[in-house]
Amino acid sequence: MAADPQYYRVKIYSIGNETIDKVLSNTSNLVTLQKTNAVNAFALAGRIKSDYARFKNAMDSFGYYDAKISIKVGTAAALHNQKNVKLNKREQSDDIFKHEKDIIANGIIDGASTDLPNFIDKVPVQQDVIIIVHIQKGSQYRIGQLEFKNLQKNEIIQLSAKQQREFGLKIGDPAVSADIVAARDKLIKGLQEEGHALAKMGEPVAYLHPDNKTLNVVFDMNMGPVVDIGDIDFKGLKKVNAKYIRRRLLLHAGQLYQPSTIENARMDLSSTGVFSSIDMHVADHVDQSGRIPLTITFKETKRRTVSVEAGYSTDLGGRLGAKWTHHNIFGNAEQLKLAAIATGIAGTAQRGLGYDVYADFTKPDFGHRNQDFNARIEAVKQKLYSYNQTAFLAKVGMTRKFGKRWSMSAYLGGIQEHIIQRGERNNYTMINLPLGAAYDGTDLVNPMMSPDHGMKASVSITPTESFGDKTIFFAIMQGTASTYFDLTHLGLTKPGRSIFAFRGNIGSIQGASRMNLPPDQRLYAGGTSTVRGFRFQGVGPQFKGSKYAKGGKAMDTGTAEFRQRILGQFGAQAFIDAGQVSSDSMPFEGKVQVGVGGGFRYYTPMGPIRLDIAVPVKRPYRGDRFEVYIGLGETF
């Protein structure tokens, strides 16, 4: 009695090319349907016969047009009778295939035989069908001729040297179907970049020449004229001013049509943060002036959003609050943020609850494209072991982008604060002029995501005049840099899986003695942004017999971190941080403190959720034994 369903095992022997082996396996109905669909004897025979054509097409696609395909069908019983090997049902399939010759020698049928269905139908219930596939590649065909024609006009088209480079293929290359199609697509893209907006190429037509093992390929193509962009129409704008979009748009009528330029313009408009989607639709015809119209359809995002801000570290404690954002307050992508955050919830570097309340307004393209105006007012209360601070801060200024990577900023700020340090109370009124420059070569659209290449760097100088019991002038100079190296460049891992990240910070204050500086303006180290394993402000000089940090006039820190993705959305880190704080203005002086640790990541569309644990290599006097850090996004 025949089995229904009929179980079977299949073996496709390697032809010596891993890529082709994978394609053959993915192409085969015998393989892909083996576990998902039950099959009776006659349906199994149909699968076997259909695989002949599938294997032939797969080999043809790699240029092996003379490949010979052999499929042999037998049963596990043939092996048992010949070798006296006891086999359990659907077990030890590799052992079976090791005795292929014995199976074939016992009346095995060819997969192309017309008697195949009857052969399988007679297989007893307790036996599996054994299917063995051998493919002989034969010679790989080469491209013998490449022709480009406008078949409608019966014209032969000669490609320019640039177009030939874009096409990529040449006579003598292997006749691989995917390469031929990819070359056609690259040529179309290249033609469009030259302004041929309506360039079209049909499916390549191939002519086989078995006598010399070549394939002649003919492309039907129509370049069309070189055209400029015509009228640009907007659709879908509701609360966003069309005039603002016109000013912001990197396209204009009369500009040469280029898909890359259009995509850059789309990405630039997306960066304003007021659209959830932008569709650039190019017409399929030219207008009366010979230009090609463009229609941009916008879908605006929600104008108002509310978000929760939360984080935790053992030194600074919990941080919990809410933020309300208006993304388009006056119709020109102006952004207003209002936030209220409770800080210092049960932290080892804190002596009580604090707060951070602010209003932040940004007007993009203020006076110049890519120049943002920003104004911010903020109220802060901190109860740190080093000092207690109650402050009101305000600043106004601009940030200007230069290309995709560079930016510069200039602000005018003011601070009014009351500080208590070791029982001494002081009021400070300060005016400062923060100036900065930054470079970002990581190509991240969302800064919360994990960088895997490039580098970031920033430098700043903040001249400050402090009015209080003493009037003093000082300037804070700081710099930070980080870089990222993907081990895929060494051929060790897949892209984005294994990353080495390095960071360095340096700072110096000129113009006033350390103890005359307001405590919050001094330089400190320790914590997630400098040296993990030490509590916030836990690295550097301390008041004698206490864990109160004095701060310093110079600081330098360094970090080496290894980031490894594991199990899809999960990852792990290992890091070492080191740093020092100096009493005078010279960096690289003081006592170096080192922290080591590791952590876990869960990667989300918003960025990785971070959990790090770090310990000091040498615990300082009254220092914490370990630190835990929880947050969203990488530390750098």
PyMOL commands that set and color helices and strands:
alter all, ss='L'
color gray80, all
select helices_A, chain A and resi 18-27+29-32+41-61+76-83+93-98+100-104+116-121+161-167+177-193+242-248+259-270+487-490+514-516+519-521
alter helices_A, ss='H'
color red, helices_A
select strands_A, chain A and resi 8-12+68-75+109-110+129-136+142-150+155-156+200-201+205-209+214-222+229-235+275-282+292-300+304-313+317-326+335-345+354-363+371-383+388-402+406-421+424-432+435-440+455-467+472-486+498-510+554-566+570-582+593-604+607-616+627-632
alter strands_A, ss='S'
color yellow, strands_A
deselect
rebuild
show_as cartoon
